[in-house]
Amino acid sequence: MQLTSFTDYGLRALIYMASLPAGKMTSITEVTETYGVSRNHMVKIINQLSRLGYIAAVRGKNGGIRLGKPAEEIIVGQVVRDMEPLQLVNCDQCSITPACRLKIALSKAIQHFLQELDNYTLADLVEDNHPLYTLLLIDSPVRNGR
């Protein structure tokens, strides 16, 4: 299974923000430059993550983006469910659909995939991950109780 780039970069944006010191604002420009992705694409991703409550967007002179809730409360499996169109095959026009067992097998595979991702929070991906901080050019964050 391969995630869409929309979900992939959504997770990467969340990882970036979770790696920052608690409550620190960043910008879409910083995130796009970090990952070398199109600003246009990232704006759409950030907008969706904001609508879902994963990111808080603040407008104005001192505005920016930051996590909308603590990293410990952001479950990776739920982010994928919210961002990803999880239909692996299109059975609409297939002549064997009434007898097909593949769709059942794929459905179970997706369920197990998501169940495994449900074991991880965003905090699990970033806490004490010093190689990540180095790659993101971030000083080791002070979590302030997070």
C-alpha positions, 0 to 999 in steps of 0.5 A: 500500500502506498499513501498519497503524497497528500497524506504523506506530506500531511504526516511530514508537516505534523512531524515537523510541527511536533518536533518544534518546542511546545506551542512554537509557531512556524510557517507554511513556507518553512514546512515547504522548504524543509521538505522541498514540496510545492507551496501550493500543494502544502497550502491545501494540506495545511488547510485540510489538517486545520479543518480536521483540528490537527493544526491551529492556523493563526492569521496576522502579523504574528501568525503562523501554524502549530499543532492544534492539540498535543502530539500525544493526542494525535494518533497516526492511524486516525490522521491516515483515516482522515486524509487518505482515500482508503479504497485500494481497488475500484470494484464498480465496473468489475465483472467478478465483483459478486464473487470476488474475495479479493475485496474482502482480503484487501479490506482486512489488510487495510484494517490491520494496517490502520490498527498498527498505526493506531499504536502510535501517536505523533509524540511517539514519532518525535520525542527524543528523536535527536537524528530527526531534529538534526535533519530538520535543523531544529534544536532539541525541543523543550517539551514543557510537560509534553 
